[in-house]
Structures are given as structure tokens and as C-alpha cells.
Amino acid sequence: MARAVMGAGSALLMPATLSVIVQSTPEEKRTRAIAIWSSSSGLGVAVGPVVGGALLSHFWWGSVFLVNVPIVALCLAGVVAVVPELKGPRRRVLDLPGLALSVLGLGGVVLGIIELGSGQTWYGPYVLLPLLLGCALLALFVAGQRRSPAPSLDLRLFRQPGFTAGSVVLLIAFMALAGHLFYAAFYLQGPRGLSPADAGTVMIAAAIGIVLGSQASPALSRLLSARWTVAAGVLATAATYVGYLWFDGRTPILTVAALLWVQGFGMGLVGTPVTAVMMSGVPPHLAGAGSAVNSVTRQVGGTLGVAMTGSILSGVYRERMADAELPGGARGLTPDAEEQARTSAEAARSLAGSLRLPELAAAADRAFLDAMYAATFWTAVLALVGFAVGVVGLRTRNVSTGSDGGRKGSGDDDGTGNGPVGLRDRGEPGDRAGHGPPLRGGGGPGHGDVPR
């Protein structure tokens, strides 16, 4: 229950912070502000595991939770002192049925993917039933959002081509990143034999790359456009995923760290311009909804990515170990222990250590590496799909920028591919920002419109 409350609080935090940035920052400084916002996430990724490992090494395990108390107190003081109070034009009712449908639907899809990796056939009830039920619930969720007067997901946002393409790119990029980091951690602690603390230290390279890439992305977007900056970032991450096809138990740690840094830098190049593209076409009264979609897309992508790569890892590992002749069978490896070794590389290594069977650990490492190669192949393919979506969907017009990053030329584009800034704010009768249908029913507020 405590973890659920913590997750709900985190889910409220990210959209709210992005919404405050979008609404309170002048347009000419917004991209830089979003870059700083993205960098803070990378910094948290770097600091969290290292601090947690240090606390666990020297203090009681509960210290990893208690350390957050002064941090939260400091954040609350900062919110009261600095963050402006930005109220919406009207209060919105919490869409509880929509939230329930989305959570249950996504949970069903994830459960089906996980069960597929546990050895179940794709057409069996443990895989097919949750997948079909999850997809049906998500379809009901979308249909309900179209009719709801206060939707939790405002579908009108996806009428902006840049918003839709940006959402897809973010979803795919975070699917690939989260999935890759999932098996990279097992690789470092398995075939490479690092401790959890040492593995966390190596992973800092990715977080540093995210911070630096986020800071470099605004300047690169002015030079190349948001479209090609995002494409370059996704392509860089895809290249690092491909690099894992040549990794083995003797790959130098410096090589691993270098690829993690490139991977993080590429993700930093993606996050800021994609977020700027998405939010540039969102009118002020829908800034909160746009921010929520941006945040949810990242989280859903991460969840699906871990489920996908975890399923591939588990399935291929089981397949490789199914017919393998495990060493030490005559030296007391019980049937239950043998089954554990054939289904989990971590269990196999633990048994190998306790029973002094290095051959068993070697067999598990070989099977894991084959599984990792399969997972990283499909992760790279997924990233290349994101590259294609970014190139095709994040189109920009020819706009030159001055030294201050301001627009020059025709004045028809904001530099992010979402169309004219001026026209975006003029709107049509009954629609404050030209974003969505006019007011319905003779002047009454329609689907999320702002009453005059």
C-alpha cells in the first residue's frame, strides 16, 4: 500500500512540474527550461542508485527510505516559496472509471507479455486471455474518453501531428531504454561479475550522458531542427544497443561505460526537443493534460519495455537451458534445484557458488548471453522504428534562427514543426486556442473547452 501511494505521488509530480514550466516560462526560454527539467531526471537516475548503495553498505536498510524525509521537506519548502499558483479555468472532476479501465487494461497487456516469457504458448489462456482482455479494456477506455465531459486523456491533443508523433517517439524510446537497462544490469552483475554497488557506479555513465545530452539539445535543435536532433539521438541509442551483440564475459568495463554514456547522451537529445514539440502545440488551458500525456508516455514505455525484454530474456534462457546437460548432477543437484537453474540465471549462479560448481555458472552465463543477444536485437529494431517515426512525423518547415534562438523569416512556424504560433493562439469562436471543436449546444462548454 505504501508503495502504491508513493507511485501515485510520483505520477502527480512529473506532469505538474512540466505544466508549471510550460505555463510560467516565456516561449523563447521554454526549450532551455525543459532541458533543465529533463536533466534533473538524469541526475536523479545517477544519484539515486549510488546513494542507495552507500546507505545499504553502511547503515540499516530502512535508511534508504528515511533519507527521503529531509529531501521531501526541502522540496515542500521550495514549492511554497518559489512555485507560482497556476489555476485552471475551471475545476475538473476526477475520471475514476477511465483511470480504472486504463490501469486494468495496461496491466492485462503487461501480464500477457510476461506470461509469454515464462514458457506459456502464445495461444494459451495465460497469455491470450490477459492480452485480449487488456486490449478490450483499453479500447473501452479510449471510447469512454471520447464521450466523457472531463476525460483523463484529452484525445483532442492528438489532432496535433507533432504531439502524436512525439508521443510515439517517446513511447518507443523509453521502451527501448528501460528494456536495455533491465538486461544491462543483469549482464554487469552476471557474466561480468560486478557487485550491485559497482554495477550502479558503471550505470552512472548513462545518467551523465542524459544530463549532457539534455543541455546540448536546444543548441543542436537550432542548428539541425528538432526533427533531426531527435533522429540523431534515437539513432545513437540504437547503435549502442547493437553494440551489445558483441559483448561477452570479458568485455572491458570502460567499453560498457562508454556505450552507456553514448546511449544516455542520445536519450538526452531526444527528450527535450520531443517534449518541446509536443507542448508547443498545446494551448494554455490544456497544458496540464499535455504534460500528463508526456509523463504517462514515458512511464508506460518503460513498463512495456521491461516486460518485453524480460519476456525475451526468460524465454530464450529457458530454451537454451532446456536441453543443456548441467554439470554436477551426480553431486547432489536436486530436481528442484535443477529446475531453478534451468529457469533463472541468478538461481543457477547462486547454486554454483554454494555447491562449488563453476561449470554450472558458466553454462548459465552462456545461456544468458544468448538471451541478451536476442533481447538487444529486438531492442535495436524497436529503436530504429522510433527513428523512422521521428523522421517522418516530426517534420519542420524552413525557419532560420538568430543568435538568440528567436525566429526569423516567414513567421509561419515555431521551429518545432507544430505550425504557426500566432494562429495557434487566435482560435475560432468557442475554442480559445483553435484546438478542438467549438462549444456545443448553443454556447455551453463542450469537451474540455474553456467557457468565456
C-alpha positions in Angstrom: 0.0 0.0 0.0 2.8 2.4 0.9 4.5 1.7 -2.5 1.2 2.4 -4.3 0.8 5.7 -2.5 4.4 6.6 -3.4 3.8 5.7 -7.0 0.6 7.8 -7.1 2.6 10.8 -5.7 5.3 10.4 -8.3 2.7 10.2 -11.0 1.2 13.5 -9.9 4.6 15.2 -9.6 6.1 15.0 -13.1 3.1 16.3 -15.1 2.6 19.1 -12.6 6.2 20.3 -12.8 6.2 20.2 -16.6 2.8 22.1 -16.7 4.2 24.8 -14.4 7.3 25.2 -16.6 5.2 25.5 -19.8 2.7 28.0 -18.3 5.2 30.2 -16.4 8.2 30.3 -18.8 8.3 32.7 -21.8 8.3 30.9 -25.1 11.8 32.0 -26.0 13.2 30.4 -22.9 10.9 27.4 -22.7 13.1 24.9 -24.5 16.0 25.7 -22.2 13.7 25.3 -19.2 12.5 21.9 -20.5 16.2 20.9 -21.0 16.9 21.6 -17.3 13.8 19.7 -16.3 14.9 16.7 -18.4 18.4 17.0 -16.9 17.1 16.7 -13.4 15.7 13.3 -14.2 19.0 12.1 -15.4 20.7 13.5 -12.3 18.2 11.6 -10.2 19.0 8.4 -12.1 22.7 8.9 -11.3 22.4 9.9 -7.7 19.7 7.5 -6.5 21.4 4.1 -7.0 24.8 5.3 -5.8 23.4 6.9 -2.6 21.1 3.9 -2.0 24.1 1.5 -2.4 26.2 3.6 0.0 23.4 3.7 2.6 22.8 -0.1 2.4 26.6 -0.7 2.8 26.9 1.4 6.0 23.5 1.7 7.6 20.2 -0.1 8.4 18.2 -1.0 5.3 15.4 1.5 6.3 17.8 4.4 5.8 17.0 4.3 2.0 13.5 5.4 3.0 14.3 7.8 5.8 16.8 9.7 3.7 13.9 10.9 1.6 12.2 12.7 4.6 14.5 15.7 4.7 14.6 15.8 0.9 10.8 16.0 0.8 10.7 18.7 3.4 13.2 20.8 1.4 11.1 20.3 -1.7 7.9 21.3 0.0 9.6 24.5 1.3 10.8 25.2 -2.2 7.3 24.7 -3.7 5.8 27.1 -1.2 8.5 29.7 -1.7 9.1 29.6 -5.5 6.4 27.7 -7.5 3.6 30.0 -8.7 0.0 29.1 -8.1 -1.5 28.5 -11.6 -5.2 27.7 -11.5 -7.1 26.2 -14.4 -10.1 28.0 -15.9 -12.5 25.6 -14.1 -12.3 22.6 -11.8 -12.1 19.2 -13.4 -13.8 16.0 -12.0 -11.5 13.0 -11.4 -12.3 10.4 -14.1 -12.3 7.3 -11.9 -13.8 4.9 -14.5 -11.3 6.0 -17.1 -8.4 5.6 -14.6 -9.6 2.1 -13.7 -10.0 1.0 -17.3 -6.6 2.3 -18.3 -4.8 0.6 -15.3 -6.6 -2.7 -15.7 -6.1 -2.7 -19.5 -2.4 -1.9 -19.3 -2.0 -4.5 -16.5 -3.6 -7.2 -18.7 -1.3 -6.4 -21.6 1.8 -6.5 -19.4 0.7 -9.7 -17.7 0.2 -11.4 -21.1 3.7 -10.4 -22.2 5.3 -11.6 -19.0 3.5 -14.9 -19.1 4.7 -15.4 -22.7 8.3 -15.3 -21.4 7.6 -17.8 -18.6 7.2 -20.7 -21.1 3.5 -20.4 -21.9 2.3 -20.7 -25.5 1.1 -17.5 -27.1 -2.3 -19.0 -27.8 -2.8 -20.4 -24.3 -5.2 -18.9 -21.8 -2.5 -17.5 -19.6 -1.2 -15.3 -22.5 -4.0 -14.8 -24.9 -6.8 -14.1 -22.3 -5.0 -11.3 -20.5 -3.8 -9.8 -23.8 -7.3 -9.8 -25.3 -8.9 -8.6 -22.1 -6.3 -5.9 -21.7 -6.8 -4.6 -25.3 -10.6 -4.7 -24.9 -10.4 -2.6 -21.7 -8.0 -0.1 -23.4 -10.4 0.1 -26.3 -13.3 0.8 -23.9 -11.1 3.4 -22.2 -10.5 5.3 -25.5 -14.2 5.1 -26.4 -15.1 6.5 -23.0 -12.6 9.3 -23.2 -14.2 10.5 -26.5 -17.6 10.9 -24.8 -16.5 12.0 -21.3 -17.1 15.7 -20.4 -14.0 15.6 -18.2 -11.6 13.0 -19.7 -8.4 11.9 -18.0 -6.9 11.6 -21.5 -7.9 14.5 -23.8 -7.9 12.9 -27.2 -8.0 16.3 -29.0 -4.4 16.7 -28.2 -3.6 14.0 -30.7 -5.0 16.1 -33.5 -1.7 18.0 -33.5 0.6 15.9 -35.7 3.7 16.9 -33.8 2.1 15.9 -30.5 1.1 12.5 -31.8 4.5 11.8 -33.4 6.3 13.0 -30.4 4.2 10.7 -28.1 5.0 7.7 -30.3 8.7 8.5 -30.3 8.8 9.0 -26.6 6.9 5.7 -26.0 9.3 3.7 -28.3 12.5 5.4 -27.0 11.6 4.7 -23.3 10.5 1.2 -24.2 14.0 0.6 -25.7 15.9 2.4 -22.9 14.1 0.7 -20.0 14.3 -2.7 -21.6 18.0 -2.3 -22.3 18.9 -1.0 -18.8 17.0 -4.0 -17.4 19.2 -6.6 -19.1 22.3 -4.5 -18.9 22.1 -4.6 -15.1 21.9 -8.4 -15.1 24.8 -8.5 -17.6 27.0 -6.4 -15.3 26.2 -8.5 -12.2 26.1 -11.8 -14.1 28.7 -12.6 -16.8 30.8 -9.6 -15.8 30.6 -10.5 -12.1 30.2 -7.0 -10.6 28.6 -6.3 -7.3 25.3 -4.3 -7.2 27.2 -1.2 -6.0 29.8 -1.5 -8.7 27.2 -2.1 -11.4 25.3 1.0 -10.2 28.5 3.0 -10.5 29.0 1.9 -14.1 25.4 2.8 -14.9 26.2 6.4 -13.8 27.7 6.9 -17.3 24.2 6.7 -18.8 22.8 9.3 -16.4 25.7 11.7 -17.0 25.0 11.3 -20.7 21.4 12.1 -20.3 22.3 15.3 -18.4 24.8 16.5 -21.0 22.6 15.5 -23.9 19.6 17.4 -22.5 21.8 20.5 -22.1 23.2 20.2 -25.7 19.8 19.6 -27.3 18.5 23.2 -27.5 21.6 24.4 -29.4 21.6 21.3 -31.6 17.8 21.8 -32.3 18.5 25.4 -33.5 21.3 24.1 -35.8 19.7 20.9 -37.2 15.9 21.4 -36.2 14.1 19.4 -33.6 13.3 16.7 -36.1 16.9 15.8 -36.9 18.1 16.3 -33.4 15.6 13.6 -32.2 16.5 11.4 -35.2 20.2 11.7 -34.3 19.6 10.9 -30.6 17.4 7.8 -31.4 19.9 6.6 -33.9 22.8 6.9 -31.4 20.9 4.8 -28.9 20.1 2.2 -31.5 23.8 1.9 -32.3 24.6 1.3 -28.6 22.0 -1.5 -28.5 23.6 -3.1 -31.5 27.0 -2.9 -29.7 25.8 -5.4 -27.1 25.6 -8.1 -29.7 29.4 -8.4 -29.4 29.6 -8.3 -25.6 30.7 -11.3 -23.6 32.1 -12.1 -20.1 35.4 -10.4 -20.9 34.2 -7.1 -22.4 36.1 -4.2 -20.8 34.1 -2.2 -18.3 35.3 1.0 -20.0 33.7 -0.1 -23.2 30.4 -0.8 -21.4 30.6 2.6 -19.7 31.4 4.4 -23.0 28.3 2.8 -24.7 26.2 3.7 -21.7 27.3 7.3 -22.0 26.5 7.5 -25.7 23.2 5.9 -25.0 22.4 8.5 -22.3 23.6 11.4 -24.5 21.3 10.1 -27.3 18.3 9.9 -24.9 19.1 13.4 -23.7 19.0 14.7 -27.3 15.6 13.0 -27.7 13.7 14.0 -24.5 14.0 17.8 -24.6 13.1 18.6 -28.3 10.3 16.0 -28.3 8.8 17.5 -25.2 9.1 21.0 -26.7 7.5 19.8 -29.9 4.6 18.2 -28.0 3.9 21.1 -25.7 4.4 23.9 -28.3 1.1 23.0 -30.0 -0.9 22.6 -26.7 -3.0 25.7 -25.7 -2.6 27.0 -22.2 -5.8 25.6 -20.8 -4.7 22.1 -21.8 -1.1 22.4 -20.6 -1.8 20.1 -17.7 -3.3 17.4 -20.0 -0.4 17.6 -22.4 2.1 17.4 -19.6 0.3 14.3 -18.2 0.4 12.6 -21.6 4.1 13.3 -21.8 4.8 11.8 -18.4 2.5 8.8 -18.9 4.1 8.0 -22.2 7.5 7.7 -20.6 6.2 5.5 -17.7 4.1 3.3 -20.0 7.0 2.9 -22.4 9.3 1.9 -19.5 6.8 -0.6 -18.2 6.3 -2.2 -21.6 10.0 -2.2 -22.4 10.9 -4.1 -19.2 8.0 -6.6 -19.8 9.1 -7.1 -23.4 12.8 -7.6 -22.8 12.2 -9.6 -19.6 9.9 -11.9 -21.6 12.5 -12.4 -24.3 15.3 -13.0 -21.8 13.3 -15.5 -19.9 12.1 -17.4 -22.9 15.4 -17.7 -24.7 17.3 -18.6 -21.5 14.8 -21.4 -20.8 15.1 -22.6 -24.3 18.9 -22.7 -24.2 19.0 -24.4 -20.8 16.2 -26.9 -21.5 18.4 -29.4 -23.3 21.7 -28.4 -21.7 23.5 -31.1 -19.7 24.0 -29.4 -16.3 27.3 -30.3 -14.6 27.3 -31.7 -11.1 24.0 -33.6 -11.4 25.6 -36.6 -9.7 26.9 -34.5 -6.8 23.6 -33.7 -5.2 21.8 -31.2 -7.5 18.1 -32.0 -6.6 15.4 -31.9 -9.2 14.0 -28.7 -7.7 17.4 -27.1 -7.8 17.9 -28.2 -11.4 14.6 -26.7 -12.4 15.6 -23.4 -10.7 18.9 -23.4 -12.6 17.1 -24.0 -15.9 14.7 -21.1 -15.4 16.9 -18.4 -13.7 20.5 -17.5 -14.4 20.7 -15.8 -10.9 19.5 -19.1 -9.3 22.0 -21.1 -11.3 24.9 -18.8 -10.2 23.8 -19.0 -6.6 23.7 -22.8 -6.7 27.0 -22.8 -8.5 28.5 -20.8 -5.7 27.1 -22.8 -2.8 27.8 -26.2 -4.4 31.2 -25.1 -5.9 30.2 -25.9 -9.5 31.8 -23.3 -11.7 30.7 -25.2 -14.8 27.1 -24.6 -13.8 27.7 -20.8 -13.6 29.5 -20.9 -17.0 26.5 -22.7 -18.6 24.1 -20.2 -17.1 26.3 -17.3 -18.4 26.4 -18.8 -21.9 22.6 -19.1 -22.0 22.1 -15.6 -20.6 24.4 -14.1 -23.2 22.3 -15.8 -26.0 19.2 -14.5 -24.4 20.7 -11.0 -24.1 21.7 -11.0 -27.8 18.0 -11.8 -28.7 16.7 -9.1 -26.4 19.2 -6.5 -27.6 18.4 -7.3 -31.3 14.7 -6.6 -30.8 15.5 -3.5 -28.7 17.6 -2.1 -31.6 14.8 -2.9 -34.1 12.4 -1.0 -31.8 14.7 2.0 -31.6 15.0 2.0 -35.4 11.2 2.1 -35.7 11.4 5.2 -33.4 14.0 6.7 -35.7 11.6 6.3 -38.7 8.7 7.7 -36.8 10.7 10.8 -35.8 12.0 11.4 -39.3 8.5 11.1 -40.8 6.4 12.6 -38.1 8.4 15.4 -36.7 8.6 17.5 -39.9 9.6 21.1 -39.6 9.4 24.0 -42.1 12.4 26.1 -43.1 12.9 28.5 -40.3 16.1 30.3 -39.6 17.1 31.3 -36.1 19.0 34.2 -34.8 21.8 34.1 -32.3 19.3 34.3 -29.5 17.4 31.4 -30.8 14.5 33.6 -31.9 12.6 33.0 -35.1 13.3 34.9 -38.3 11.8 34.5 -41.8 8.3 33.7 -42.7 6.9 33.6 -39.1 4.8 30.6 -40.1 6.4 28.1 -37.7 7.6 28.0 -34.2 10.7 25.9 -35.1 9.2 22.7 -33.7 7.0 21.6 -36.5 3.6 22.3 -34.9 2.6 25.2 -37.1 2.1 28.9 -36.7 2.4 30.3 -33.2 0.2 33.2 -33.9 -2.6 31.2 -35.4 -2.4 28.8 -32.6 -3.4 31.5 -30.1 -6.1 33.1 -32.2 -8.6 30.3 -32.2 -12.0 30.1 -33.6 -15.3 31.1 -32.0 -16.0 28.9 -29.0 -12.4 27.4 -29.0 -9.9 29.6 -27.1 -6.8 28.2 -28.8 -8.1 26.8 -32.1 -7.6 23.4 -30.6 -10.7 21.2 -30.8 -14.3 21.7 -31.7 -16.3 24.8 -31.0 -18.6 25.0 -28.0 -21.6 22.8 -28.3 -25.2 23.2 -27.6 -25.7 26.9 -28.2 -22.7 28.2 -26.3 -22.4 25.7 -23.4 -18.9 24.3 -22.8 -18.1 21.2 -24.8 -15.4 18.5 -24.4 -12.8 20.3 -22.3 -13.4 23.7 -23.8 -13.0 26.8 -21.7 -16.1 28.9 -21.2 -15.8 32.5 -21.9 
